[in-house]
């Protein structure tokens, strides 16, 4: 019969289960919110480096919370313990939750053993910000680098994470590469587990 089932009422929002539910945010709402975040922080700093640091810090907080949510929902509070496992988790699961798709590529650095790169042809946060000429080196990808750093450090993989523009031959816009340089302790632990 229709309408005879019980509807469970919750006393407050904290009692509701963390089910999957609808996971999409309006692109225009995100664009507006992110633009406001950049503009607000731009008024609070003196140079581009400070602005990127503030965006990275904001992203770090997002990354830590996304990790907690995903570990609770999808993994039953288990976390990755291996280097390739956590990189794959960030490249696929985290990226898909945040941007609606898996990152374009995940590569190991050829020059250094401790470097990995996540590349994206057109990073979502770069799509809505026009950079004035006087801020030519500014990169909104610092926010995403902060997210990646937040995820990695809260799982126990300390790393320096930075965002870079990489020119692509035949394309007008450069792609964004998130460069991950792991701490020495991570490589030693991985070698021990190996």
SVG drawing of the C-alpha trace seen along z (x, -y; Angstrom):
<svg xmlns="http://www.w3.org/2000/svg" viewBox="-2 -44 69 50">
<polyline fill="none" stroke="black" stroke-width="0.4" points="0.0,0.0 1.2,-3.5 1.7,-5.8 1.4,-3.3 5.2,-3.1 6.7,-4.9 8.8,-7.9 11.7,-8.0 12.1,-11.4 15.4,-12.6 15.8,-15.0 18.6,-16.9 20.7,-16.8 23.6,-15.1 21.4,-12.0 20.9,-11.4 22.9,-8.6 25.7,-9.6 24.2,-7.8 25.4,-8.4 22.6,-10.7 22.9,-13.2 26.5,-14.2 26.4,-17.0 26.8,-20.8 25.6,-23.3 28.6,-24.3 27.5,-28.0 27.2,-27.9 30.7,-26.4 32.1,-29.0 30.6,-31.9 31.8,-30.5 35.3,-29.8 35.5,-33.2 34.5,-34.9 37.1,-32.9 39.8,-34.0 38.7,-37.7 38.4,-37.8 41.8,-36.3 43.3,-38.6 42.3,-41.6 44.0,-40.1 47.5,-39.5 50.4,-41.5 51.7,-39.1 50.9,-36.1 52.8,-33.7 50.7,-34.6 47.5,-34.3 48.4,-30.8 49.3,-29.8 45.9,-30.9 44.2,-29.0 46.3,-25.9 45.3,-26.2 41.6,-26.4 42.1,-23.3 43.9,-21.5 40.8,-21.7 38.6,-20.5 40.9,-17.6 41.0,-16.5 37.2,-16.5 36.7,-14.7 39.1,-12.0 37.1,-11.5 33.8,-11.3 35.1,-8.9 36.8,-6.6 33.6,-6.5 31.2,-6.0 33.2,-3.8 35.9,-2.0 34.4,-1.4 37.0,-3.7 39.9,-1.8 42.7,-3.9 45.3,-3.2 48.7,-2.2 50.6,-1.8 52.0,-4.6 50.4,-3.4 47.1,-2.7 46.8,-6.2 47.8,-7.8 45.2,-5.7 42.6,-6.7 43.4,-10.4 43.6,-10.1 40.3,-8.2 38.0,-8.3 38.7,-11.7 38.9,-13.3 35.6,-11.8 33.9,-13.0 35.2,-16.5 35.2,-17.0 32.8,-14.4 35.5,-12.4 38.8,-10.6 41.9,-12.8 43.4,-12.7 46.7,-11.1 48.8,-9.9 52.5,-9.6 55.7,-8.9 58.5,-11.4 61.4,-10.3 64.1,-12.4 63.3,-11.8 62.1,-8.7 59.9,-10.6 57.8,-12.6 54.4,-11.8 52.2,-14.0 48.4,-14.2 47.6,-16.0 44.4,-17.6 43.8,-19.2 41.5,-21.8 41.2,-22.0 37.8,-23.1 39.1,-25.9 41.0,-27.5 37.9,-27.7 36.2,-30.5 39.1,-32.8 40.6,-35.4 44.1,-36.3 45.1,-40.0 48.4,-40.7 50.1,-41.8 49.4,-38.4 50.7,-36.4 52.2,-33.5 49.1,-33.1 47.7,-29.6 44.2,-28.7 45.3,-25.1 47.0,-25.9 43.5,-25.2 43.5,-21.7 47.1,-21.1 45.9,-21.9 43.1,-19.3 45.6,-16.7 48.0,-17.6 45.1,-17.4 44.2,-13.9 47.8,-12.7 48.9,-14.1 45.8,-13.0 46.5,-9.4 50.1,-9.6 51.8,-10.4 53.5,-13.8 54.3,-15.5 55.0,-18.9 52.2,-19.4 52.3,-22.2 50.3,-23.2 52.0,-24.1 51.0,-25.1 52.5,-22.9 52.3,-24.1 50.9,-21.6 52.0,-21.8 49.1,-22.6 46.8,-23.8 46.1,-27.4 45.7,-26.7 48.3,-24.8 47.4,-21.8 47.6,-21.8 50.0,-19.4 49.7,-18.7 53.3,-17.8 53.6,-15.5 57.0,-15.2 56.8,-12.7 58.8,-13.0 61.8,-10.7 60.0,-8.8 57.3,-7.7 59.8,-6.2 61.6,-4.4 58.3,-3.0 57.3,-1.9 60.6,-0.1 60.2,1.7 56.7,2.8 57.8,3.7"/>
</svg>
